[in-house]
């Protein structure tokens, strides 16, 4: 039995879809906060359970009988993600789960400028101390984020950033498909594994690529981080979220998202999507 949390979200929902191509539906269960939103899985024969990290009483039943459990990371920027993850990991250990898989991040590091990367690093330490076999799926930075991180470059011809650095932009759909491959091959991947696209362009290089695809020059301008935050706030972004997003650029400048790894291409039946593919599709 494989239990997948967060299956009403785009990432783990796609992982369930790919698992259904490999395994019978009665070997898969989803644990979600709102079971009514998972009706499409129930219609396919997947067991739907209620499970909410913020409601510890819901977790024993959600995780019961799991040979493998895929824990999605908490997505609320304002939540205490590590505390929520600790609750889920403790419940999984108590339920006798055979292996915990966790959607981590390539840039997981306690000194990262990006808060979720610090949360991922702390969660991996919890997994290592849980006594349960575990796998951390260190996914590359999801490439769909470029749609808002690059700003209105099509109208302005300019990408304005508060810092620059290489990022292995990785399609979320590819990460979801790779997670299904890992789950379908239990025990083959232990501890942290890195799942990234094969390239890690800087924002400057992304701007050059955008210009090539659009047929007109697109420049990348780096501004003072505080000026960038002020500009975001002036456009209506809450300061908390502007500073949260600032951490992405600063972590990129630290080199936290720079590395690439051959595992993702090895797990997929095709080449991973690239930034060129994603910009061309958009």
NORSULTA-V807681 format. One record per pair of residues at least 12 apart in sequence whose ideal C-beta (glycine too) atoms are under 10 Angstrom apart, sorted by the first residue. I is the first residue (numbers start at 1). J is the second residue. Records with the same first field share a line. If there is no record, write none. Layout:
# NORSULTA-V807681
I->J  J
This chain:
# NORSULTA-V807681
1->26  27  28  29  47  63  64  65  66  67  68  69  97  98
2->15  16  19  23  27  28  29  30  66  67  68  69  70  98  99  101  180  183  184  186
3->28  29  30  31  47  49  51  62  63  64  65  66  67  68  69  70  71  92  95  97
4->16  19  28  29  30  31  32  41  46  66  68  69  70  71  72  101  179  180  183
5->30  31  32  33  49  51  52  53  59  62  63  69  70  71  72  73  88  92  102  103
6->30  31  32  33  51  53  70  71  72  73  74  75  103
7->28  29  30  31  32  37  38  40  41  46  48  70  72
8->30  32  33  34  35  36  37  38  39  40  41  48  72
9->32  37  72  75  103  172  176
10->142  144  172  173  176
11->70  72  73  75  103  137  139  142  172  173  175  176  179
12->30  31  32  70  71  72  103  176  179  180
13->30  32  37  38  40  41  72  176
14->172  173  174  175  176  177  179  180
15->28  70  72  101  103  137  175  176  177  178  179  180  181  182  183
16->28  29  30  38  40  41  44  46  70  176  179  180  183
17->40  41  44  176  177  180
18->173  176  177  178  179  180  181  183  184
19->46  70  176  177  179  180  181  183  184
20->41  44  45  46  180
21->177  180  184
22->180  181  183  184  185
23->180  183  184
24->45  46
25->41  42  43  44  45  46  47
26->45  46  47
27->46  47  67
28->41  44  45  46  47  183
29->41  46  47  48  49  51  62  63  64  65  66  69
30->42  46  47  48  49  51  62  70
31->47  48  49  50  51  52  53  58  59  61  62  63  64  66  69  70  71  72  88
32->48  49  50  51  52  62  72
33->50  51  52  53  54  55  58
34->50  52
35->48  49  50  51
36->48  50
38->50
47->65
49->61  62  63  64
50->62
51->63  69  71  88  91
52->84  87  88
53->71  72  73  74  79  81  83  84  85  86  87  88  89  91
54->74  76  79  80  83  84  87  88
55->87
56->87  88  90  91
57->91
58->91
59->87  88  90  91  92  94  95
60->91  92  94  95
61->91  95
62->88  91  92  95
63->88  91  92  93  94  95  96  97  100
64->95  96  97
65->95  96  97  98
66->92  95  96  97  98  99  100
67->96  97  98  99  183  186
68->97  98  99  100  101  133  135  182  183  184  186  187
69->88  89  91  92  95  97  98  99  100  101  102  132  134  183
70->99  100  101  102  103  135  137  179  180  182  183
71->84  85  88  89  92  97  100  101  102  103  104  123  127  134  136  137
72->85  88  101  102  103  179
73->85  88  102  103  104  105  116  119  120  123  137  139
74->88  116  119  123
75->103  116
77->115  116  240  241  244  245
78->240  241  244
79->119
80->119
81->115  116  118  119  120  122  123
82->118  119  120  121  122  123  125  126
83->119  122
84->119  123
85->102  119  120  122  123  124  126  127
86->122  123  126  130
88->100  102  123  126
89->102  123  126  127  129  130  132  134
90->126  130
92->127  130  132  134
93->127  129  130  131  132
95->132
96->132
97->130  132  133  134
98->132  133  186  187
99->132  133  134  135  183  186  187  189  190
100->126  127  130  132  133  134  135  136
101->127  133  134  135  136  137  179  182  183  186  189  193
102->120  123  124  126  127  134  135  136  137  138  192
103->120  123  136  137  138  139  175  176  179  195
104->116  117  119  120  121  123  124  127  135  136  137  138  139  192  193  194  195
105->117  119  120  121  123  124  136  137  138  139  140  141  142  194  251  256  257
106->120  137  138  139  140  141  167  168  170  192  194  195  196  200  256  257  258  259  260  261
107->120  121  138  139  140  141  167  168  248  251  252  254  255  256  257  258  259
108->120  121  122  123  124  136  138  192  194  256
109->121  251  254  256
110->122  125
111->251  254  256
112->247  248  250  251  254  256  257
113->163  246  247  248  249  250  251  252  253  254  256
114->141  244  245  246  247  248  249  250  251  252  254  256  257
115->243  244  247  248  251
116->244  247  248  251
117->141  247  248  251  254  256  257
118->247  251
120->136  138  139  192
121->136
123->136
124->136  138  191  192
127->191  192
128->191  192
133->186  187  190  191
134->190  191  192
135->179  182  183  186  187  188  189  190  191  192  193
136->189  190  191  192  193  194
137->175  176  178  179  182  183  189  192  193  194  195
138->175  192  193  194  195  196  259  261  263
139->168  170  171  172  174  175  176  178  179  193  194  195  196  264
140->167  168  169  170  171  172  174  175  194  195  196  197  198  200  257  259  260  261  264  272
141->167  168  169  170  172  196  197  200  248  251  252  256  257
142->169  170  171  172  173  174  175
143->167  168  169  170  171  172  173  174  175  197  272  273  274  275  277  278  279
144->169  170  171  172  173  278  282
145->167  169  172  245  248
146->159  167  169  203  206  210  275  278  279  282
147->278  279  282
148->245
149->161  167  169  203  206  245  248  249  252
150->203  206  207  210  218  220  279  282
151->231  232  235
153->206  207  210  211  214  218  219  220
154->210  214  216  218  282
156->218  219
157->207  210  211  214  216  217  218  219
158->207  217  218  219  220  221
159->203  204  206  207  210  211  218  219  220  221  222
160->203  219  220  221  222  223  227  228  231
161->202  203  204  206  207  220  221  222  223  225  228  246  248  249  252  253
162->222  223  224  225  226  227  228  229  231  232  242  245  246  248  249  250  253
163->203  222  223  224  225  228  246  247  248  249  250  251  252  253  254
164->202  203  204  205  206  207  220  221  222  249  252  253
165->200  202  203  204  248  249  250  251  252  253  254  255  256  257  258
166->199  200  201  202  203  204  205  252  253  255  256  257  258  259  260
167->196  197  199  200  201  202  203  205  206  248  249  251  252  255  256  257  258  275
168->194  195  196  197  198  199  200  201  257  258  259  260  261  264  272  275
169->196  197  199  200  201  206  257  273  274  275  278  279
170->194  195  196  197  198  199  200  257  260  264  272  273  274  275  278
171->197  264  272  273  274  275  277  278
172->273
173->272  273
174->195  196  197  264  265  267  268  270  271  272  273
175->195  196  197  264  267  272
177->195  264  267  268  269  270  272
178->193  195  263  264  265  266  267  268  272
179->195  267
180->267
181->195  263  264  266  267  268  269
182->195  263  267
185->267
189->263  267
193->261  263  264  267
194->259  260  261  262  263  264
195->261  263  264  265  267  268  272
196->257  258  259  260  261  262  263  264  265  272
197->260  261  264  265  271  272  273  274  275  277  278
198->260  261  262  264  265  271  272  274
199->260  272  274  275  276
200->252  255  257  258  259  260  275
201->274  275  276
202->220  252  253  258
203->220  221  222  249  252  253
204->219  220  221  222
205->220  275
206->218  220  275  276  279
207->219  220  221
208->220
209->274  275  276  279  280
210->275  276  279  282
212->276  279
213->275  276  279  280  282
214->279
222->249  253
225->243  246  249  250  253
226->243  246
228->242  245  246  249
229->242  243  245  246
230->242
232->245  246
260->272
